[in-house]
């Protein structure tokens, strides 16, 4: 038997959904960018975009779609939230590692980019960990 999710937990779930919707927006803007829009990016960013294998965008898409679906499931107190959010976490980790291994990310973003990647991974991990806590406490059905 599940117990109702407390208001504070629902606020966290809503925040997770907003976070993932922002990621979804970034993904859509990235894949829908025209050559003219890409041409106004700084040269380092253009080189980075050219060096990234296309499959990384697919992993990015998987991360934000799974994260958004998992956050919706969390907000609706559904038990499939943790597995969806785990898929998102794994995809973010793969995307981050592959980006640094296969493209000149360090040259384009430096320490600030590495810190931002760390914050991103930490945030996605925290959302997944919260969903597991919600499941353990019986808030998901």
N, C-alpha and C positions, 0 to 999 in steps of 0.2 A: 504494500500500500504506500502510495506516495503522499508526502505532505506538501502543502502549498509553498511555493517559492516566496521568501520574504521580499518586501519592497526593495531593500538594499541590493539584494541579489538581482532583482529585475532591472534595477538601474545599471548594474554592472553588465548585464546581458545586453541592454540597450546601447550602452557605450561600446561594447564589442561589435554590435551590429553597425553602428555608425563608423567605427574604425574600418571595418571590412568593406562597407559601402564606399568609403573614401578610396580604399585600395582598388576596388572595382572600377571606380571612375578613372583613377590613374592608368589602369590597364587599358580601358577603352580608349582614352586619349592617346596612349602610346601606340596602340595598334592601328588607330584610325588616322594617325598623323600623316599629312600629305608630304611629298618631297619638298614643297615650298616651306612648310612649317619646320621640317627637319633642317633645312638650309639656314635657318636663323639661329640654330643652337650654336653654342660656343664650339670652336674646332675640336677641343678635347672630348666634348660630349658626342660630337658627330663621329669621331674616331671610335669611341666606345660603342656607339650604336652599330657601326659598321662591323665591328669585331665580334659582337655577340652572336652566337649561333641562333638560328630561328627557333630551335626547340626550347630555348630559355623562355621565350615569350609564352610558349605553351605551358611551361611549368608555372610561370607567373599567373597565367589565367587559371590554372588548376588551383593554385594557392588562394586566389581571391574568391573564386566561385565556391570552393569548399568552405572557406572561412565565412563567407556571407551566408551560405546555407546552414552551416553549423551554428552561426550566431542567431539566425532566425529560429532554428530548432531549440537553442538554449532559451531564447526569449519566450517561446511557446512551451517550454519545459518538456521537451521531447528527448527520449533516451538516446537517440541517434546523434545528438549534438557532439559528445566527446569523440566518436570515431571520425566525424567530418572535420572537426577541428584538429585532430591528429593528422589527417591527410594534409590540411593546410599548413601545419607546422613542418611536416616533412618536406613539402613542396617549397616552402620558404627557405629551409635549410639547404636544399639541393640548388635552388636558384642562386642563393648567396654564394655558396661554395663554388659552383660552376662559373659564376660571373667573375669571381676573383681569380680562378684558375685558368680561365679561357680568354679573358679579355683584359685590356689595360685599365681596369677599374681603379686600381691604386693610383695610377698616374692622373686619372681624371678627377678623382675625388679626395685622395689623400686620407689623412687620419680622420677628418670629419666624416667622410663617407663610410669608413670602417666603424666609427662610433654609431652612425645612423643605422648601419646594418645590424650592429649589436643591439640597439634599442628596438629595432623591428623584430628581431628574433626573440628578444626578451618579452615583448608585448604579446606576440603570437603564442609563446610558451605560457604566459600568464593566463591568457584566455582559455587555452586548452586545460591548464591545471585547474582553473576555476570550474570548468565544466565537469571535470572529474570529481571535484568536491561536491558540486551540486548533485551528481549522480549518487555519490556515497551517502549524502544526507537525505536521499529519497525525494528530492525535489523534481526529478525527471520521471516521466511516465511513458 
